[in-house]
Amino acid sequence: MFGFLRRKKRKNEAAEVHDEASQDLTAAVEAGDEPSAPAESGQSAPPAPEPARETAPSNRAVADEPSAEPASDDDRLRQESVAQSAASSTTPAVATPKPEQSGSLFSRLAKTRSGLTEGLGDLFLGKKQIDDDLIEELETRLIMADVGQATTAALIDELTDEVSRKHVNDPEHLFETLYRLMVERLEAVQPTEPPARRQSGRPHVMVVCGINGGGKTTSIGKLAHRFKAEGRDVTLAAADTFRAAAVEQLISWGERNDVRVIGEPGRGDPASVAFDAVSSAKARNSDLLIVDTAGRLHTQSGLMDELGKLIRVIAKAEPEAPDEVLLVIDASIGQNALVQARQFNQAVTLTGLIVTKLDGTAKGGIVFAIADELGLPIHFIGVGEKAEDLRPFEPRAFVDALLDRQPD
């Protein structure tokens, strides 16, 4: 079941139990009944205490015969404590992440998930039929998550078609169908197996491009960390020569991960850096070469032409390269990411995407728009600052986290 439906059901059940308990207590008070302590099994109720005498009993009597009045107070306190415990047990606790979910994809996509599911529990529960208000609210929330107008319209059309054919007849089943359609859209463009990233007799060449500020160089450093941990010999090419800080940043990542970096600050021609990097990686028998490129806007035709030139130079150094051309996009910019992907794909044929900053945005739905329009697979997603937070993309796990879907 979806988490937001489960939580709403529990909240409603708790409210009903609390209301029943309140009604019973009110009825008892109006009837004038005094709560009495339950008698212990096999024992009769203690007799009423005698009036206190002027002469104090002996110490032995005090020890052997407990006073009835304190016992009565204890019974009342015990009853009140039991009643309070019963009431509190029906109150749902504040949802906290399970230990196994700490740092998980589920917790990292909280912002987008909240935008999609917040308030849907009120719409779904208590309804036995699907109405126009429910469909309209669902459509609004998909658009707000930047799923995109075209993709949202297609999803809503498919859902209403399922409803009209009587394949879907209740709100919960409607959301299950939405889940299935979203998973199918992402799985349709994903490769059946991830790229091998190992070539026979030469390095696997990966070119990474994107705009400034999208997390391109940082993503390359995290990729180097991942591939080095897998036991691969990795070389980095600092071909972002338009920005000295990018070269220094990549060198820092290389030192941190004990990975070679080809290039140095002050070197001007990015294509020559890429050519030298391919030659060096071949000579050193590296498994993988990752080429950093200059950040550029999709509207800068001159820089986009330079990117095409760099790729052609790589092909001269190694005819079968590059093996991958990945675009890094920042999920927080929403529909602008779709525009970037479209323009970069026209300038250089992209093979896939790296989507960053998904943990800090409510616009994670943009991956569906890109998959729908461009058919580009997503190879990695960034969901945090740590090197381990750049993760391989798994469509079903992503949609599970996005729609708050958890095992029953």
C-alpha positions in Angstrom: 0.0 0.0 0.0 1.0 3.6 -0.5 2.4 5.2 2.7 0.2 8.3 2.6 -2.9 6.1 2.4 -1.8 3.8 5.2 -1.0 6.8 7.5 -4.4 8.4 6.7 -6.2 5.2 7.5 -4.5 4.8 10.8 -5.2 8.4 11.7 -8.9 7.9 11.0 -9.0 4.7 12.9 -7.3 6.3 15.9 -9.7 9.2 15.8 -12.7 6.8 15.8 -11.3 4.9 18.8 -10.6 8.1 20.6 -14.2 9.4 20.0 -15.7 6.1 21.2 -13.6 6.3 24.4 -14.6 9.9 25.0 -18.3 9.0 24.5 -18.1 6.1 27.0 -16.4 8.3 29.6 -19.0 11.1 29.2 -21.8 8.6 29.6 -20.3 7.3 32.8 -19.9 10.7 34.2 -23.5 11.7 33.4 -24.8 8.5 35.0 -22.9 9.4 38.2 -20.9 6.2 38.3 -17.6 6.3 40.2 -14.8 4.3 38.6 -13.8 1.4 40.8 -10.6 -0.5 40.9 -10.9 -4.1 39.6 -10.7 -6.7 42.3 -7.8 -9.0 42.1 -8.4 -12.6 41.1 -9.5 -14.7 44.0 -9.7 -11.9 46.5 -12.7 -10.0 47.8 -12.8 -6.2 48.0 -11.3 -4.8 51.2 -13.8 -3.6 53.9 -14.5 0.1 54.3 -12.0 1.7 56.7 -13.0 2.4 60.3 -13.0 6.0 61.7 -9.6 7.0 62.9 -9.1 6.6 66.7 -7.3 9.0 69.0 -4.8 6.3 70.1 -2.3 5.5 67.4 -1.9 1.8 66.5 1.3 0.0 67.3 4.2 -0.2 64.8 3.3 -3.8 64.2 -0.3 -3.0 63.3 0.8 -0.3 60.9 3.2 -2.7 59.2 0.7 -5.6 59.0 -2.5 -3.7 58.1 -2.1 -1.2 55.2 -4.4 1.8 55.3 -7.4 1.5 53.0 -7.4 5.2 52.1 -4.0 5.4 50.4 -4.9 2.1 48.6 -8.0 3.8 47.2 -6.0 6.8 46.0 -3.5 4.4 44.3 -6.4 2.6 42.6 -7.7 5.9 41.2 -4.2 6.9 40.0 -3.8 3.5 38.5 -7.1 3.8 36.6 -6.3 7.3 35.4 -2.8 6.1 34.2 -4.4 3.1 32.4 -7.0 5.4 30.7 -4.3 7.8 29.6 -2.1 5.0 28.3 -5.1 3.6 26.3 -5.8 7.0 24.8 -2.2 7.7 23.9 -1.8 4.2 22.3 -4.6 5.1 19.8 -2.8 8.3 18.8 -0.6 7.8 15.8 3.1 8.6 16.4 4.9 11.1 14.3 6.3 9.3 11.3 10.1 8.9 11.5 12.4 7.2 9.1 13.1 3.6 9.8 16.8 2.8 10.6 17.2 1.1 7.3 15.8 4.1 5.5 18.3 6.6 6.9 20.1 8.1 3.9 18.0 5.9 1.6 16.5 7.0 -1.7 13.1 7.1 0.0 14.3 9.7 2.5 16.3 11.7 -0.1 13.3 12.2 -2.4 11.1 13.6 0.4 10.5 17.0 -1.2 9.2 15.7 -4.5 7.2 12.9 -2.7 5.6 15.5 -0.4 4.5 17.6 -3.3 2.9 14.6 -5.1 1.1 12.9 -2.1 0.5 15.7 0.4 -3.3 15.9 0.8 -4.1 13.0 -1.5 -5.0 10.8 1.4 -8.0 13.1 2.1 -9.1 12.8 -1.5 -8.7 9.0 -1.7 -10.0 7.7 1.6 -13.7 7.6 2.0 -14.4 7.6 -1.7 -15.7 4.4 -3.4 -15.8 6.0 -6.9 -13.4 8.0 -9.0 -14.7 11.5 -9.7 -13.5 14.5 -11.7 -12.2 16.3 -8.6 -9.8 13.4 -7.9 -8.5 13.3 -11.5 -8.1 17.0 -11.6 -6.2 17.2 -8.3 -3.9 14.3 -9.4 -3.2 16.2 -12.7 -2.3 19.4 -10.8 0.1 17.6 -8.5 1.9 15.9 -11.4 2.3 19.3 -13.1 3.6 20.9 -9.9 6.2 18.1 -9.7 7.4 19.1 -13.2 6.4 15.9 -14.8 5.5 18.2 -17.7 2.3 19.2 -19.5 2.7 16.6 -22.3 3.6 13.7 -20.1 1.0 14.6 -17.5 -1.7 14.8 -20.2 -0.6 11.4 -21.5 -0.7 9.8 -18.0 -4.1 11.3 -17.3 -5.5 10.1 -20.6 -4.3 6.6 -19.9 -5.8 6.6 -16.4 -9.2 7.9 -17.6 -9.2 5.3 -20.4 -8.6 2.6 -17.7 -11.5 4.0 -15.7 -13.8 4.2 -18.6 -13.1 0.5 -19.5 -13.9 -0.5 -15.9 -10.4 -1.8 -15.4 -10.0 0.7 -12.6 -12.9 1.1 -10.2 -11.6 2.7 -7.0 -9.2 5.4 -6.0 -6.6 3.1 -4.5 -6.5 1.0 -7.7 -6.2 4.3 -9.7 -3.0 5.2 -7.8 -1.6 1.7 -8.4 -2.2 2.1 -12.1 -0.4 5.5 -12.0 2.5 3.8 -10.3 2.6 1.1 -13.0 2.5 3.6 -15.9 5.3 5.7 -14.4 7.5 2.7 -13.9 6.9 1.5 -17.5 7.8 4.9 -18.9 11.2 4.9 -17.2 12.0 1.2 -17.8 11.1 1.6 -21.5 14.2 3.9 -22.1 16.6 2.2 -19.7 19.1 -0.3 -21.1 18.4 -3.9 -20.1 21.9 -4.0 -18.6 24.1 -1.1 -17.6 27.0 -0.2 -20.0 29.9 -2.6 -19.6 32.4 0.3 -19.2 35.2 -2.2 -20.0 36.6 -2.5 -23.5 39.0 -5.0 -24.9 42.5 -3.6 -25.5 41.6 0.1 -24.9 40.0 2.4 -22.4 36.3 3.0 -22.2 35.9 6.7 -22.9 33.2 8.7 -21.2 32.6 12.4 -22.1 30.6 14.4 -19.5 29.0 17.7 -20.4 26.6 20.2 -19.0 26.1 23.8 -17.9 28.1 25.5 -15.2 26.6 25.0 -11.8 24.8 21.7 -12.6 27.3 19.6 -10.7 29.3 18.3 -13.7 32.8 18.3 -12.2 31.6 17.0 -8.8 29.7 14.2 -10.5 32.9 13.2 -12.4 34.8 13.1 -9.1 32.1 10.9 -7.6 32.1 8.6 -10.6 35.9 8.2 -10.2 35.3 7.2 -6.6 32.7 4.6 -7.6 34.7 3.1 -10.4 38.0 3.0 -8.4 36.1 1.2 -5.6 35.0 -1.4 -8.2 38.7 -2.1 -8.9 39.0 -0.2 -12.2 42.0 1.8 -13.3 40.6 5.2 -13.9 42.1 8.3 -15.7 40.5 11.8 -15.6 40.9 14.4 -18.3 40.6 18.1 -17.1 39.4 19.5 -20.5 37.3 22.2 -18.9 40.1 24.7 -19.6 37.8 27.7 -19.7 37.5 27.7 -16.0 40.7 27.3 -14.0 38.8 26.4 -10.8 37.3 23.4 -12.6 40.8 22.0 -13.4 41.9 22.5 -9.8 38.7 20.9 -8.5 39.2 17.8 -10.7 42.9 17.5 -9.6 41.6 17.6 -6.0 39.2 14.7 -6.7 42.0 12.8 -8.4 44.2 13.1 -5.3 41.4 12.2 -3.0 40.7 9.0 -5.0 44.3 8.2 -6.0 43.3 8.6 -9.7 45.5 10.1 -12.5 44.4 13.5 -13.9 45.6 14.6 -17.4 45.7 18.4 -17.7 46.8 21.4 -15.6 45.7 25.0 -14.9 46.6 27.4 -17.7 46.4 25.0 -20.6 44.2 26.5 -23.2 42.9 24.0 -25.8 40.4 21.5 -24.4 40.6 19.3 -27.5 44.4 18.8 -27.1 43.9 17.9 -23.5 41.3 15.3 -24.5 43.6 13.9 -27.2 46.6 13.6 -24.8 44.3 12.0 -22.2 43.2 9.3 -24.6 46.8 8.6 -25.7 47.9 8.4 -22.0 45.1 6.2 -21.0 45.9 3.8 -23.8 49.6 3.8 -23.0 48.9 3.1 -19.3 46.2 0.4 -20.2 43.6 2.2 -18.1 40.1 0.7 -17.9 38.2 3.9 -18.0 38.8 7.5 -19.1 36.4 10.2 -18.0 36.6 13.6 -19.8 35.5 16.7 -18.1 34.3 19.4 -20.6 33.7 23.1 -20.3 30.4 24.2 -18.8 28.3 25.9 -21.4 24.8 27.1 -21.9 22.8 25.4 -24.6 22.2 28.8 -26.2 26.0 29.4 -26.7 26.5 28.1 -30.2 30.2 28.7 -30.2 30.9 26.6 -27.2 28.5 24.0 -28.4 30.5 23.8 -31.6 33.7 23.4 -29.4 32.1 20.4 -27.7 31.5 18.8 -31.1 35.1 19.4 -32.0 36.4 17.9 -28.8 34.4 14.7 -29.5 35.7 14.5 -33.1 39.3 14.8 -31.8 38.7 12.0 -29.3 37.5 9.8 -32.2 40.8 10.6 -34.0 42.8 9.4 -31.0 40.6 6.3 -30.7 38.2 5.5 -33.6 35.7 3.7 -31.5 35.5 6.4 -28.9 33.8 8.0 -27.1 31.7 5.1 -25.8 29.4 7.4 -23.8 28.4 11.1 -23.9 26.6 11.9 -20.6 24.8 15.1 -19.9 24.6 16.3 -16.3 21.4 18.2 -15.5 20.3 19.9 -12.3 16.8 18.6 -11.3 16.0 21.7 -9.4 15.6 23.8 -12.6 12.7 21.7 -13.7 11.5 22.3 -17.3 14.7 24.1 -18.2 16.5 20.8 -17.8 14.4 19.4 -20.5 15.3 22.3 -22.8 19.0 21.8 -22.0 18.8 18.1 -22.8 17.0 18.7 -26.1 19.7 21.2 -27.2 22.7 19.2 -26.1 21.3 16.1 -27.8 21.0 18.0 -31.1 24.6 19.3 -30.8 26.2 16.0 -29.8 24.4 12.7 -29.7 23.9 11.9 -26.0 23.9 8.4 -24.7 22.4 9.1 -21.3 21.9 11.5 -18.3 23.2 12.1 -14.8 20.5 13.9 -12.8 21.8 15.8 -9.8 20.3 17.6 -6.7 17.2 15.4 -6.6 17.4 15.5 -2.8 16.9 19.3 -2.6 14.0 19.8 -5.0 10.3 19.2 -5.4 10.7 18.9 -9.2 12.0 15.4 -9.5 9.2 14.6 -12.0 11.3 16.1 -14.8 12.9 12.7 -15.4 9.6 11.5 -16.8 9.4 14.4 -19.3 12.9 13.8 -20.5 12.3 10.0 -20.9 9.0 10.7 -22.8 10.4 13.3 -25.2 14.0 12.3 -25.8 14.0 8.6 -24.8 17.3 9.1 -23.0 18.2 6.7 -20.2 19.3 7.9 -16.8 22.5 6.3 -15.7 23.1 8.0 -12.3 21.2 10.3 -9.9 22.7 12.6 -7.3 20.8 12.6 -3.9 23.4 14.1 -1.6 26.8 15.6 -1.0 28.8 12.5 -0.3 30.6 10.5 -2.9 28.3 7.5 -2.3 25.3 9.7 -3.0 25.8 9.5 -6.8 23.9 6.2 -7.4 22.9 4.1 -10.3 19.4 4.8 -11.4 16.8 2.1 -10.8 13.3 3.1 -12.2 11.1 1.0 -9.8 13.0 2.1 -6.7 12.8 5.7 -7.9 9.0 5.6 -8.4 8.5 3.7 -5.1 10.2 6.5 -3.3 8.5 9.2 -5.3 5.0 7.9 -4.7 5.5 6.8 -1.1 4.9 3.1 -2.0 5.9 0.7 0.7 5.4 -3.1 1.2 2.3 -3.9 3.1 
